[in-house]
C-alpha cells in the first residue's frame, strides 16, 4: 500500500510516529509540570512593613485562603525597615521557585524614583497578582473653613502655606497624592510627615494639622463629625459613599491616586508558577472572608490579568516620576 496509510503501517514509520507523539507530550507537559507540583513546601510571603495596617491585614486574609487551597502553610513575615527595601531585597535574592513571595504596596514603585540606589535591581521582581486598591480620600479637620474642595483651594491661595497636610511619611502615597493635588490646584501647602498613619491621623483629629489624604476607612470618623471628607482621588464616586465627590467633580482634574497591594515574585520564577499564583490569588479574593475585609477597609479588588498588572505598575511609575520631578521631592 502506498501513500499515508502505507507509510504509517511500516515498523519504521510507526516507531517514528511514536517518538514524535512522546516528544510532543513531553513538550506539552514540561511547562505546566512546575505549576502542577507547586507549592511543594511552605510558602513564605514577605511584607516589607511593620505589623498592622491594610497591607498586613489583607495579605493575612489571603494567606489563610491560599493555605487551604494549596494544602501547604503560607507564612506571612513582616520585614520592615529601609523604606520597605529590606524586605523587598530579601525576596529579590530568593530562590525563583515561587516559595518566597513579596506582598507590597505603592512604595515598590516610588522608591525606584525617590532613592538614589536600591539594594536590588528594579527588574529583579515581577508583578504576579493584584490584591486590592484603596483610593485616597481628602479629609480636613472640622475647624478648617472649607466644606468643599473649591473652598479649600481658595483658602490655600488666600493664605499660602497656612494649610498643613499630614502624611504617613516622606514619599508615601498620602504625601505624593497631596503633592499631586497641590500641583493640579496651583496651591502651596506645608507638608508634615509622620511615622505611620496612626500618629498622623491622631494629630489631624486633634487639629494640629489641617488636612490629609487617607483611606476610605476613615469615612466613619467623617460621619461622626470628627473629620470632614471633601473628595476622593478616584475617577468616580465610591459606591459606599456617593455623597463624597471625586476630586475632578469638585473642580480639580487629574488627581487619581490611592494605595494598591499586590504579589511579586523573583523575575526568574517559571511562568507557569506565576500563572498559577495569579489564578489562585484571584480565586482567594472572591472568598467571603476576604470580600468582607475588603468592604470594611474601603478597598476593591479589580479583576486584573498578569499583563494588565504589569501595565498598571508601569503607568504608576510614569505618573509618579513626573510629579516627583516637578515638585522636587526627595527622601533624605
C-alpha positions in Angstrom: 0.0 0.0 0.0 1.3 3.4 -0.8 0.5 6.9 0.5 -0.2 7.9 4.0 -1.6 4.6 5.1 1.3 2.7 3.7 3.9 4.9 5.5 2.2 4.6 8.8 1.9 0.8 8.5 5.7 0.2 8.3 7.6 -0.6 11.5 10.0 2.3 11.0 7.2 4.8 10.4 5.3 3.5 13.5 8.5 4.0 15.6 9.0 7.5 14.2 5.3 8.3 14.9 5.5 7.1 18.5 8.7 9.0 19.1 7.0 12.2 17.7 4.0 11.6 19.9 6.1 11.1 23.0 8.2 14.2 22.2 5.1 16.3 21.8 3.6 15.0 25.0 6.8 15.8 26.8 6.8 19.3 25.4 3.2 19.9 26.5 3.8 18.6 30.0 7.2 20.3 30.6 5.8 23.8 31.0 3.0 23.1 33.5 4.9 20.5 35.4 6.4 23.1 37.7 2.9 24.5 38.3 1.4 21.1 39.0 3.9 20.5 41.7 3.6 24.0 43.2 3.8 24.6 46.1 5.8 21.6 47.3 6.5 23.2 50.7 5.7 26.2 52.9 5.3 29.4 51.0 6.8 32.5 52.7 5.2 35.8 52.0 7.4 38.8 53.0 5.6 42.1 53.9 8.1 44.9 53.9 6.1 46.8 56.6 5.7 46.5 60.3 2.7 44.5 61.5 -0.7 46.2 61.2 -2.3 48.3 58.5 -4.1 47.5 55.4 -1.2 45.7 53.7 -0.7 43.3 56.6 -4.4 42.7 57.1 -5.2 41.9 53.5 -2.3 39.5 53.0 -3.1 37.6 56.1 -6.7 37.1 54.9 -5.4 35.9 51.5 -2.7 33.6 53.1 -5.4 31.8 55.1 -7.4 31.1 51.8 -4.3 30.1 49.9 -3.1 27.7 52.7 -6.4 25.8 52.3 -6.2 25.7 48.6 -2.6 24.7 48.3 -2.6 22.3 51.3 0.6 23.9 52.4 1.4 26.5 55.0 1.5 30.1 53.8 3.5 32.1 56.4 3.4 35.9 56.4 6.6 37.5 57.7 6.9 41.3 58.4 10.3 42.7 57.4 10.0 46.4 57.8 12.8 48.9 57.6 14.7 50.8 55.0 11.6 52.3 53.5 10.5 48.8 52.5 13.8 48.0 50.8 15.0 45.4 53.4 12.1 43.0 52.9 11.9 43.7 49.2 15.7 42.9 48.8 15.2 39.6 50.6 12.6 38.4 48.1 14.7 39.7 45.1 17.5 37.4 46.3 15.3 34.4 47.0 15.3 31.2 45.0 13.0 31.8 42.0 10.6 28.9 42.5 7.5 30.7 43.9 8.1 29.7 47.5 9.2 33.2 48.6 6.8 36.0 47.5 6.6 39.7 48.2 3.3 41.4 49.1 3.9 45.1 48.9 2.3 48.5 48.0 2.9 51.8 46.2 6.3 52.3 47.6 7.6 49.5 45.4 7.3 51.9 42.5 8.1 55.2 44.2 11.3 54.0 45.9 12.7 53.4 42.4 12.3 57.1 41.7 12.9 58.6 45.1 16.0 56.7 46.2 19.4 57.2 44.6 20.2 53.5 45.0 18.4 50.3 45.9 19.8 47.1 47.4 18.3 45.2 44.5 17.8 45.6 40.8 14.5 47.3 39.8 13.7 44.4 37.4 14.6 41.7 39.9 10.9 41.2 40.8 8.0 40.6 38.6 4.3 41.6 39.3 2.2 38.5 39.7 -1.2 39.4 41.1 -3.1 42.5 42.2 -4.6 42.1 45.7 -6.6 45.3 46.1 -6.8 49.0 45.8 -7.9 51.8 48.1 -8.4 55.3 46.8 -7.2 58.2 48.9 -9.8 60.5 50.4 -9.1 64.1 51.2 -10.0 64.8 54.8 -9.8 68.1 56.7 -10.3 69.0 60.3 -13.8 70.4 61.0 -12.0 73.7 62.1 -10.8 74.3 58.6 -13.0 77.0 56.9 -13.7 74.8 53.9 -16.6 72.5 53.2 -15.7 71.8 49.5 -12.5 71.4 47.5 -13.1 74.7 45.9 -13.3 76.5 49.2 -10.1 74.7 50.4 -8.3 75.8 47.3 -9.5 79.4 47.7 -8.4 79.3 51.4 -4.9 78.0 50.4 -4.5 80.6 47.7 -5.5 83.4 50.1 -3.2 82.1 52.9 -0.1 80.4 51.2 1.4 77.8 53.4 -1.4 78.0 56.0 -2.8 74.6 55.1 -0.7 72.0 56.9 -1.2 68.5 55.4 -0.1 65.3 57.2 1.3 62.2 55.6 2.4 58.8 56.7 6.0 59.7 55.7 8.1 61.3 53.0 7.4 59.6 49.7 4.3 57.8 51.0 1.1 57.6 49.0 -0.7 60.2 51.1 2.3 62.6 50.7 2.6 62.1 46.9 -1.2 62.4 46.5 -1.2 65.7 48.3 1.7 67.0 46.1 -0.3 65.9 43.1 -3.4 67.7 44.3 -1.4 70.9 45.1 0.2 70.8 41.7 -3.1 70.4 39.9 -4.8 73.0 42.0 -2.0 75.5 41.8 -1.7 75.9 45.6 1.0 75.8 48.2 0.6 73.6 51.3 3.0 72.7 54.2 3.9 69.0 54.4 4.1 67.5 57.9 5.4 63.9 57.7 4.7 61.3 60.4 5.9 57.8 61.0 2.8 55.9 60.1 -0.9 56.5 59.7 -1.8 56.3 63.4 0.1 59.4 64.6 -0.8 61.4 61.5 -4.5 60.7 61.9 -4.3 61.4 65.6 -2.9 64.9 65.0 -5.4 65.6 62.3 -8.2 64.7 64.7 -6.6 67.0 67.3 -6.4 69.8 64.8 -2.6 70.1 64.9 -2.6 69.6 61.1 -5.4 70.7 58.8 -5.7 68.1 56.0 -4.7 64.6 55.0 -5.2 62.1 52.2 -6.1 58.8 53.8 -8.0 55.5 53.3 -11.8 55.3 52.9 -11.9 53.5 56.3 -11.7 56.9 57.9 -15.1 57.9 56.4 -16.5 56.5 59.7 -14.8 59.4 61.5 -16.2 61.9 59.0 -19.7 60.5 59.5 -19.2 61.1 63.3 -18.3 64.7 62.6 -14.7 64.3 63.7 -13.4 64.9 60.2 -14.8 66.3 57.0 -14.4 64.3 53.8 -14.1 66.7 50.8 -13.4 64.4 47.9 -12.0 61.0 46.8 -8.9 60.8 44.5 -10.6 58.5 42.0 -12.2 58.6 38.6 -15.7 58.4 40.1 -17.5 58.4 43.4 -17.3 55.4 45.8 -20.4 53.2 45.8 -20.4 53.2 49.6 -20.0 57.0 49.9 -21.9 58.6 47.0 -22.1 61.8 48.9 -18.3 62.3 48.5 -17.4 63.7 45.1 -14.3 62.8 43.1 -11.6 65.5 43.1 -12.3 66.1 39.4 -16.0 66.5 40.1 -15.0 69.0 42.8 -13.1 71.1 40.3 -9.5 69.8 40.3 -9.0 67.3 37.4 -6.1 64.9 37.1 -5.9 63.7 40.7 -6.4 59.9 40.7 -4.4 58.2 43.4 -4.6 55.6 46.0 -2.7 52.7 47.5 -2.6 49.3 45.8 -1.4 46.0 47.2 0.0 43.1 45.2 2.1 40.0 45.0 5.5 39.9 43.3 7.9 37.0 42.7 11.6 36.8 41.7 11.7 37.6 38.0 13.2 34.2 37.0 10.3 32.3 38.6 8.8 29.9 35.9 5.9 31.5 34.0 3.7 28.5 34.8 4.2 29.1 38.5 3.5 32.8 38.2 0.3 31.9 36.3 -0.8 29.5 39.0 -0.2 32.0 41.8 -2.2 34.6 39.8 -5.1 32.3 39.2 -5.2 31.1 42.8 -5.0 34.6 44.3 -7.8 35.7 42.0 -9.9 32.8 43.4 -8.9 33.6 47.0 -10.0 37.2 46.6 -13.6 36.0 46.0 -13.8 34.2 49.3 -16.3 35.8 51.6 -13.9 36.5 54.5 -11.6 38.3 52.1 -14.5 40.2 50.4 -15.8 41.2 53.9 -12.4 42.6 54.8 -12.1 44.5 51.6 -15.5 46.1 52.1 -14.8 47.0 55.7 -11.5 48.5 54.7 -12.9 50.5 51.8 -10.9 48.5 49.3 -11.8 46.9 46.0 -10.2 44.0 44.1 -10.5 44.9 40.4 -10.1 41.9 38.0 -6.6 42.2 36.5 -4.6 39.9 34.4 -0.8 39.5 35.0 -0.2 41.5 31.9 -2.6 44.3 33.0 -1.0 44.3 36.4 2.4 44.9 34.7 1.0 47.7 32.7 -0.6 49.2 35.8 2.9 49.2 37.5 4.5 50.9 34.5 1.8 53.6 34.4 2.3 54.2 38.2 6.0 54.6 37.6 5.5 57.2 34.9 2.9 59.1 36.8 4.9 59.4 40.0 8.2 60.1 38.2 6.5 63.2 36.7 5.2 64.6 39.9 8.3 63.7 42.0 10.5 65.6 39.5 8.1 68.6 39.2 7.8 69.0 42.9 11.4 68.2 43.6 10.5 65.5 46.2 13.4 63.7 47.8 14.0 61.2 50.5 16.6 62.4 53.0 
